[in-house]
Amino acid sequence: MKNEKPRVVKIHDVQIDSKYVQWLNEVKSRYRSAQIKAAVKVNAEQLLFNWQLGRDLVTRKAEEQWGSGVVEQLSMDLQAAFPESKGFSTTNLWRMKQWYLFYSDALKKLPQLVGELQHAESQSNIKLAQVVGEIESNDFPPLFAYVPWGHHAEIIAKCKTIEEALFYVKKCATEGWSRNTLMNCIKAHQYENLGGAITNFADKLPSPHSELAQAITKDTYDFGFISLEDGYKEEALETELEKQLTRFLLELGNGFAYMGRQKQLIIAGKTRKLDMLFFHIPLNCYVVIELKAVPFQPEFAGKLNFYVNAVDDLIKTPTQNPTIGLLICSNKDETEVQYAFNGITTTMGVASYDNVKRLQEQLPSVEELKARIRLLEEELEKKQE
């Protein structure tokens, strides 16, 4: 209502109305933004210090100039000078040197490698230029400022190439990965598996949409977070993945939204059910995932093609991109998949999965049970004495 007067509540001679509440919310929002910006700035300055100290140890040839124990001596001197500060342990100083050395061979091409990432945003949506643009360093990539030091140390310890390391740096910076998430993704070889599924995307989708679609797939999905009995069926596999949906979404990658399991479609008067339906937000398209607890069979491609066509016709809107089908089997043969794809007009890919834990493997053996019983008996005898 245009003529409606602001609601007024009197508290201790203060008038609290809707305008005050709006202003208060703006102030709180600005303060939260300032807190985040300050935290990123502090992190950026600390990382720049670590980078420069690592560079000093390398370029000054510290060990040659002052002896093999110079890092240990420097650690003691810095801890004595700044007792309230953490991070000056010998181990941490060695990490700083290793961090600089890891990237130093490619310093000349680092601008090309990270150029596309310079405008990446953190979860707070504060642009790098606003936060770390004042830092003056000819060789310190600004993107690094968005990633905590512990993450950097983990990345250089586990990654073999700069390209792989920058992949994880970008993921940490743009998706706000925790250290545990980072470690799990490295362990699952997310970089090596990314974009590895056998697909027909290049033939069925225009560029660059085909490249983006390929990038969201993996050759092999790590299902190590679920446990099933021997001889499990697809239904049991679906059930466990749905129970561990957060982990499954993490394994699928960024941008997937879960739309449901056993999604019903009425086709020619018959009820058909999709195994799992997702929507990929950046690609603006549905993703039909069919799960098979057995190796790939050519007829699986025909069924997936049927479901993708149905979703395109019955669910997809005109503003959305063509639906993608993804078949995840226990194993696959590339030649069989390529033959099965011939003549199919829809967009689809085939990947495999591994590392499903067996339930019986988690149960103690007969020998272990007997040993436990003996221990219990011995403990009872001691108590009775």
N, C-alpha and C positions, 0 to 999 in steps of 0.2 A: 504494500500500500504506500503510495507516494506521500499522503498526508499523515501517515501513522507516526506518532511521536515515539522517540526512543524510550524503551522501558527503563525505568530508573529504580535502583535499589539503594537505600541509604544505609551506610555502615560507618559509624563513627565520623559523622559529618563528611563522608566521602560519597559522591554520587557515582555509582557503577551502572553505566548504561551500555548499549550494544556497541557504540562507537569506541568506548574504552576497551571493551573486550576485543574488538577487532585490532585496535592499536597494540594491546598487550600481546596478542598472538603474533603480530608483526615483529615486535621487539624480541620475543622468545625465539622466533625463527632466525632473526639476524644473529642472536647470540649463539644459537646452535651452529650456525654457519661459521661464525667467528671461531668457535671452539675447534671445529673440524679443520678450518684453515690453519689455525695455530698449530694443531697437532701435526698436520702434514708438513708445515714449515719447519717445525722442530725436527721431524724425521728427515726432511730433506737436508737440513744443515748437518745433522749427525752422520748421515750417509755420505755427504760430501767430505766431511772430515775423515771418515774411514777410507774413502777412495783416495784422498790425497796422502794419507799416512801410508797406505799400501803402495802408492806410487813412489813415495819417498824411499821406502825400503828397497824398491826395485831400481829406481833411477840413480840413487846415491850409492848403490852397491854397498849397502850398509855392512853386510857380513864380511866383505873383502876389506872394507876400510877400517872397521872397528872390531872385527873378530866374530867367530861363529856364535858367541853368546850374546850378541848385541840385542837381539829381540827380547831375550829374557831380561837383560839389563834395562832396556827401555820400558818394559812392562813394570818392573819394580819402581823405576823413577817416576813414571806417570801415576801409578797407584799411590806413591808417597806424596806427590804434588796435589793430587785430586782424590783424596780418600773417600769422599762422598759419591764419587762417580763410579759407575759400573762399566765394564766393557774393555778394561785395559789388561785383561789376563793375557798370558803368553799365547794361549790357544787362539784368542780373538785377534791378536795382532798378526799371527800367522795367517788367519783367515782373510784379513784385510789385504795382505800381500798376495795371497792366492786369488782373491777377487779381482784385483787389478791385473794380475798376470793372465787370468782366464780370458779377459777381453782385450788385453793390450796388443796382441798380434793383429787384431782386426780394428784397431782404433780408427784407421783411415776410412774403413768402410762402414763403421758403426752408424754414421749419419744416414746411409742408405738403408741399413738393416732396420733402424728404429724410426726412420723418418715418418712412416705411415702411422706410427704410434704416438707421436709427439702431442697430438691433440686428444689423446684418450682421456676419459673422465673416470673419476672414482665413483663409488656409490653415492657420494655426496653431491655429484654433479658440479664440482668445482674444477675448472679447467686448469691444466698444468701451468699454462702461461700466467695465470693469476696468482699461483702459489709459489712456484719455483723459478719464475722468470727472472728474478733479481739475482739468482746465484750465478756468479761469474766463474766459469770453468770451461776450458776449451775442449775437454775430453770427457766430461761427466754427462751421460745421457739423462735428460730431465725425467724421462719415464721411470728411471730407477727410484726417484724420490717417493713414488707411490707404493713402494714395496718395502715392508719392514726388513731390518737387517737379518733377522733369523731366517726369513724366507730366502734372501739372497745367498746366505751361507749354505742352505739346503740345496738350492738350485745348482750352484757351482760344484757342490760335492757329488751330485748325482747325474748331471747332464754331461754329455760327451762333446757336443758342438755348441757354438754360439747361437745358431739358429734354434736349436732345441731349447736352450736357456732362455732366449728372448720370447719364445712361445709361452713359457711358463711365467715369465715376468709380466707379459701382457695380460695373461689370464688373472694373475694375482691383482694387477692394477685395475683392471676394468670390471672384474667380477667379485672383488673383495674376498678372495679365498683365504681361509684360515690356514695356519701352518699344517694342521692335520689333513685338511682337504688337499693341499699341495702335495704332501707326502703320499697320500693315497693315489692321487692322479699320476704322479711320477712312477709309483710302484706298478700301476696298471698300464704303463707305457702309453699314456694318452696321446703323446706327440707322435709316436711311431705308428699308432693305429688310426690316427685321424685321417679321414678321407679315403680309407682303404677298402671299403666294400666294393664288390663287383657290381657295377650299375650300367644303365643305359642313359644316364643323365646327359652326357655330352651330345647324344643323338636326338634326344627328345625335348631338351630345354634350351632356350637361347642363352648365349653368354651375356652377362656374367652370372645369371641365375643358376646355370648348370654347375659352375665352379663353386658357388656358395652352397648349393645342395650337396655336392660331393664332399665338401669340407665338413659337413655335419655327421658323416658316417664314419664307421670304423671297420677295419678288417675283422677284428675279433673283439667281442665284448666280454669284459671280465665279470662273471657272475659269482665271484668268490664270497659275496656277502649273503648267499642263500645256501640252505642245506636241504637235500632231498634224499629219499631212499633209492636204492638201486631199482632200475626199471621204471622210473617215474614217467608219467604221461604229461602231455602239454598242459592239461588243466592244472596239475600240481605246480608246474613251472610258472604258469600265469599267477596262481594264487600266491606263491612265495614272492614273486616280483612285485605284486601289488602290496603285500605286507611290508616290503622293504622299498616302498615307492620313492622315498627321498634318495636312497642310495642308487636306485635304478635311474632316476632323473639325472643324478650326478654322473653316472656312467654314460648315459646318452649324450650329455653335453649341454651347453648353455642354450636357452631359448625354447625348450620343450615345455608345453603345458599339457597336463594329463586330462583327457576328455572322458575316459571310462574304459571299462573292460567288458567284453562280451556285448558290445554295442549292437543293438538290434536294428536291422533294416528289413522293411517289408518289400520284397521283390517278387513280382508276378504272383502275389497272394501268399507267398511263403516267407517265413521268418528266417533271416540269415543273421549270423552273429560274427562280428569282427573280434579277433583276439584282444587287441588293445588299440585304442585310437588316441592320437596326440595331435596337438596343433603347434607348429613351429612359428613363433611370433616374428622373428626377423625375416623368414622366408614367406610369411603370410600364406601358409598352406597347411592342409591337414596331412598327417603322416599315419598311414595304416601300418601297424606292426603285427605280423603273423609269426608266431613262435612254433618251432618244431623241435621235439626232443630227439630227433633222428637226423642223419645226414640228408643233404639236399636231394630231392627227387624232382625230375622235370615237371611233373604234374603240379608241383607246388606253385610254379610261376603262373600257371593258368588260373589257379584259384585266387592268387594275389591280384592278378590283372582284373578278375571279376569284381573284387572288393573295391579296388581303386576306382574303376569305372562307376560303380554304384555310389561311392562317396562323392565323386565329382558331379553326378547327376542329382543325387537326393539331398546332399548336405552342403556342399560348397556353394558359396555365393558368387555372383559375377565379378566382384571386386577382389576375390581371392585367387591365388595362383593355383595351377593344377596340383592335384593331390599326389603325394609320393608314397609308394609302397616299399616297405622294408621287411624282408624275410630273414629271420635270425634262426639258423639251424645249428645242430651240434657239430656239423662239419660241412664242407662244400668242395666241389671240384670246379675249377674255373672253366674248363672246356664244356662241362655239362651245363653250367649256368649260361654261358654264351649261346649255346645251341637252343636252350629253352627260351632265351630272350628274342630269338629271331621271329619276326612277325608280330611281336607285341608292341602296341602303340602307346601304352601308358608308361609313366615314369616309375621305375622300380630298381631296387638293389637287393643284393644277397650278402649277408655277413654270417659269421659263426660266433659261437660263445664257448667259453671254457671255465674251468676252476670251480664248477659247482661242487660243493662239499657233500660227501656221503654221510648220512646220519649215523650209520653203524660205525664209521671211522671215529666218531666222537665218543662212542661208548667204551668203557674199559673192557679189556680182554678177560677171559676166564682166569688167566694167571694173575692179572692185576687185581681181580676181585679176591682171589685166594690170599694174595699177599696182604691186602687191606684187612681181611678177616683175621689173619695171623697177628697183625699189629694191634688190632682191637683187643684180641684175646690176651696178648702180652700186657697191654695197658690195664686191663681188668685185673689180671693176676697181680700186678704191682700194687694196685690200689687195695686189693684184698690183703696183701702182706702188711 
